[in-house]
């Protein structure tokens, strides 16, 4: 019984929103797709995998649109994740009412030292539609994905 009590919270965290798990394809007609934001264009395809302590997002955001895995450690300190160009990218992720909230920082070298660019991604699922809302400074834009 004690073992079940110790394991149950981890299982519950992994299942916070099990619907997020799966293969997703960008619906360009319903998305705000743009270049020039920190990190360049977003993914057109994603595979999302859930585990008790992390969420893995495999997306086509690598060099030449190659698939690249990003592991977000849940409720952990800020940690390094793959990023665009040679920028250092850091992330901190947690579930919030069934939504995955990921805070991302891109750190680039500026003429007077490091410059930190902050973003927040909120992943939410309704049926077979995944919405990723990115906020960077005063701007917010949305990418909509359909389950494949």
Phi, psi and omega in degrees: 000320179296321179299318179297319179295327179281327183277326186306315180300322179294319178295318180298319178298317181295331183260014181312315171212081183301337180295341179292332181293135176144187179261134185228143179233135183297134172260092186300326182295333182255003185249154173264095184260127183206152173260170173093357175268160183304117179106353178076197184293148180278183183287154171254344178218144177217147168240125181246129179236134181253142172221172185302319187246004183202161173236128178254129177243117177257117184226164180270053180250007178282184179303133182056032179065023174293152178287137182224128179276139172236126180254117176262116178279125184281137176052038180242166175297163177307135183221156182286140177225162177299145179218172182287156176052224179251022182285142171283130179238133181236147181220155174217127187229151177199157172277142175220103179053047177084357178252142174272122180248122182238122174264125183240138174235131174253128182245120179238155178278122175257176182296336180246015179127186183296142175242129182253123179250120185261140176221158173227127176249131177240117180261123177224146183238135174228107183064238180256026180236126176253128177246130175244116179256120180253132175243129177223110184061227181277355184263142174226136175219161189235137172244133182245132181237145175253145178294136179261000000 
